[in-house]
Amino acid sequence: MKTLETDVIVVAAGPSGLAACVSAAENGAQVICFEKGTAVGGTANMGMGPFGVESRVQKRMMINLKKEEVFRRFMDYVHWQADAKLVHDYFWLSGNTIDWLEDMGVVFAGAMKNFPDSEPTWHVVMPEGGGKPGPRCASAMNKVMYERAMELGVEFYLETPVYELIKDGDEVVGVRAKDKDGEEIEAWAGAVIIATGGFGTNPDMIKEYTGFTMHENITTFEVPGVVGDGIKMAWAAGAGKSRMEMERIIGMPLPGAMVFQRPQSTIFNQGAAIAINRSGYRVCDESVMQNMSVGANIIGFQQGRELWRMLDSDAVEYYRTHELDFPSEVFQDDPTVDFEETWEKWAKEFPNDAFAADSVEELAKAMGVNVENLVATVEQYNKFCDMNYDDDFNKDRNYLHPLRGKKFYAMRYSSHAYGSCGGIKVDHTLRAITQDYVPIPGLYAVGMDVCDIYNGTYDYYFPGNSMGFCVNTGRIAGKNAAEYANRPMEDE
Ligand SMILES: Cc1cc2nc3c(=O)[nH]c(=O)nc-3n(C[C@H](O)[C@H](O)[C@H](O)COP(=O)(O)OP(=O)(O)OC[C@H]3O[C@@H](n4cnc5c(N)ncnc54)[C@H](O)[C@@H]3O)c2cc1C
């Protein structure tokens, strides 16, 4: 058995843990970080960048968005069902955190929107070595934080999962971990910060705490290792439970293929593609689904938590010669390139999810939706297009394209999630608290293990909010844990 001693222990090295490491070390603490995986960065290695408001990046881009406006709109969006003080502290720090990351060496490609009606709060990271930002570019940010932490003397133990918190009375005073050779480690500290990323890869916890059934009515990115370890350890140490939910976005469930590897599928996010439920009816003004979390809600509300987006060959041709209604920052390739060949191929390979047919009837049969109703829906919709007025949902006229082409295409959408949100109850200083709101001395928790600020719907109007919450809560907790661990003796 190995015994270690330090001021602050950080459990895991995703973006929240890495930010906590740097922040605790900058605030004078000796820090040890245990990470289960072979590399640092966690889920954020798949992402593109964090939220920030009033950053230098935004000022350089002449973006004049104010934190007060973002705060008010965010809190209204979640019906004030979130810890307003925590949201305030996060938003107020967020611009400075982007500057802090820049000063460390992170290069941002800019502050981007996620869809046209959203705000440019998404600080997309420039990939290592330059080039076009895209999926996974945020790994460059994690690398910079890791290097900065090591420069500050933080000791990292990779492939060393923590499995238990050590308590002395009410106080958390350390952790037990096991290294890759199976050697037990007992590490003692003045404060412990949990940052294990939630339970997005744990089907049992997803079922028990959110009601979704993995692979049946929800899929996630299934990031290895993110299985709720920190949440369970905190609960065992007396922490209360916070609201727990999935961080849902619209899902395209083609098996074995990740969303971002399929530029052709993004054509179904455009205004021309109608959204159909099992009964063969349209369900919304489809343009609202460009907001992926609103889209997830619409999907979640349908029978079987699924719907289909459908368009015809004329619409594909239209987008071949016109700009996309909703170009994506993530899927930047032209979806019309090789669309027909790709879709015909996928319709054979993935018969439950991708569809191509010569008539609406044939398409409806393949999709498994009510044939008669879908035919009537399309006829009705075509009349709306001829009238230039959508009498069902008042969709913008620019998106009204009749479905009278030679071929018809559809894709099934289901509920998908980046991962999970919430689990450990914390106060606004990121101290873990009991169900009765009593702080557990020495225990802090950050990132997706604690994030319960969305009230069911991720706020895509301010993109980057997930990683933004993680980096900022990590930064706040790092400072607070360092101060707690090194508090003067008379405070004892
Ligand atoms: C494809 C994709 C794209 C995304 N893009 C964006 C984006 O552009 N912007 C945005 O805001 N958000 C984005 N997100 C969400 C964002 O990446 C996550 O919210 C964020 O990474 C969560 O950070 P975290 O530190 O809480 O946990 P994670 O990043 O999940 O890291 C958790 C870490 O904990 C480790 N761990 C687990 N158990 C233990 C243990 N017992 N002991 C030690 N270590 C342990 C894991 O190995 C992992 O490294 C994206 C997510 C996905 C899946």
The ligand as a Tripos MOL2 file, in Angstrom:
@<TRIPOS>MOLECULE
LIG
   53    58     1     0     0
SMALL
NO_CHARGES

@<TRIPOS>ATOM
      1 C1        -19.5000   14.5760  -28.5070 C.3       1 LIG1
      2 C2        -19.5700   15.6060  -27.4170 C.ar      1 LIG1
      3 C3        -19.3450   16.9220  -27.7390 C.ar      1 LIG1
      4 C4        -19.4420   17.8990  -26.7490 C.ar      1 LIG1
      5 N1        -19.1740   19.1920  -27.0800 N.ar      1 LIG1
      6 C5        -19.3140   20.1520  -26.1510 C.ar      1 LIG1
      7 C6        -19.0100   21.5080  -26.4760 C.ar      1 LIG1
      8 O1        -18.5340   21.8390  -27.5700 O.2       1 LIG1
      9 N2        -19.2380   22.4410  -25.5080 N.ar      1 LIG1
     10 C7        -19.7440   22.1090  -24.2810 C.ar      1 LIG1
     11 O2        -19.9890   22.9960  -23.4830 O.2       1 LIG1
     12 N3        -19.9410   20.8350  -23.9280 N.ar      1 LIG1
     13 C8        -19.7320   19.8520  -24.8250 C.ar      1 LIG1
     14 N4        -19.9280   18.5490  -24.4730 N.ar      1 LIG1
     15 C9        -20.1830   18.2240  -23.0520 C.3       1 LIG1
     16 C10       -18.8700   18.3290  -22.2310 C.3       1 LIG1
     17 O3        -17.8080   17.7230  -22.9290 O.3       1 LIG1
     18 C11       -19.0300   17.6600  -20.8710 C.3       1 LIG1
     19 O4        -20.1020   18.2580  -20.1980 O.3       1 LIG1
     20 C12       -17.7740   17.8410  -20.0170 C.3       1 LIG1
     21 O5        -16.6570   17.2350  -20.6130 O.3       1 LIG1
     22 C13       -17.9720   17.2180  -18.6400 C.3       1 LIG1
     23 O6        -16.8350   17.5180  -17.9040 O.3       1 LIG1
     24 P1        -16.5090   16.8080  -16.5140 P.3       1 LIG1
     25 O7        -15.1800   17.3120  -16.0960 O.co2     1 LIG1
     26 O8        -17.6450   16.9710  -15.6050 O.co2     1 LIG1
     27 O9        -16.4370   15.2590  -16.8640 O.3       1 LIG1
     28 P2        -15.7660   14.4360  -18.0380 P.3       1 LIG1
     29 O10       -15.2260   15.3220  -19.1030 O.co2     1 LIG1
     30 O11       -16.7490   13.4300  -18.4420 O.co2     1 LIG1
     31 O12       -14.5370   13.7410  -17.3340 O.3       1 LIG1
     32 C14       -14.7530   12.8260  -16.2970 C.3       1 LIG1
     33 C15       -13.4520   12.1060  -16.0190 C.3       1 LIG1
     34 O13       -13.6130   11.3490  -14.8300 O.3       1 LIG1
     35 C16       -12.8220   10.1930  -14.9280 C.3       1 LIG1
     36 N5        -13.2540    9.2690  -13.8720 N.ar      1 LIG1
     37 C17       -14.4560    8.6420  -13.7490 C.ar      1 LIG1
     38 N6        -14.4950    7.9110  -12.6410 N.ar      1 LIG1
     39 C18       -13.3010    8.0790  -12.0120 C.ar      1 LIG1
     40 C19       -12.7390    7.5720  -10.8100 C.ar      1 LIG1
     41 N7        -13.4110    6.7260  -10.0100 N.pl3     1 LIG1
     42 N8        -11.4860    7.9460  -10.4630 N.ar      1 LIG1
     43 C20       -10.7760    8.7840  -11.2590 C.ar      1 LIG1
     44 N9        -11.2560    9.2750  -12.4280 N.ar      1 LIG1
     45 C21       -12.5110    8.9440  -12.7870 C.ar      1 LIG1
     46 C22       -13.0950    9.7620  -16.3510 C.3       1 LIG1
     47 O14       -12.1300    8.8490  -16.8080 O.3       1 LIG1
     48 C23       -13.0490   11.1140  -17.0830 C.3       1 LIG1
     49 O15       -11.7440   11.3970  -17.5230 O.3       1 LIG1
     50 C24       -19.7840   17.5420  -25.4280 C.ar      1 LIG1
     51 C25       -19.9970   16.2050  -25.0950 C.ar      1 LIG1
     52 C26       -19.8860   15.2470  -26.0780 C.ar      1 LIG1
     53 C27       -20.1130   13.8130  -25.7090 C.3       1 LIG1
@<TRIPOS>BOND
     1     1     2 1
     2     2     3 ar
     3     2    52 ar
     4     3     4 ar
     5     4     5 ar
     6     4    50 ar
     7     5     6 ar
     8     6     7 ar
     9     6    13 1
    10     7     8 2
    11     7     9 ar
    12     9    10 ar
    13    10    11 2
    14    10    12 ar
    15    12    13 ar
    16    13    14 ar
    17    14    15 1
    18    14    50 ar
    19    15    16 1
    20    16    17 1
    21    16    18 1
    22    18    19 1
    23    18    20 1
    24    20    21 1
    25    20    22 1
    26    22    23 1
    27    23    24 1
    28    24    25 2
    29    24    26 1
    30    24    27 1
    31    27    28 1
    32    28    29 2
    33    28    30 1
    34    28    31 1
    35    31    32 1
    36    32    33 1
    37    33    34 1
    38    33    48 1
    39    34    35 1
    40    35    36 1
    41    35    46 1
    42    36    37 ar
    43    36    45 ar
    44    37    38 ar
    45    38    39 ar
    46    39    40 ar
    47    39    45 ar
    48    40    41 1
    49    40    42 ar
    50    42    43 ar
    51    43    44 ar
    52    44    45 ar
    53    46    47 1
    54    46    48 1
    55    48    49 1
    56    50    51 ar
    57    51    52 ar
    58    52    53 1
@<TRIPOS>SUBSTRUCTURE
     1 LIG1         1 GROUP 0 **** ****
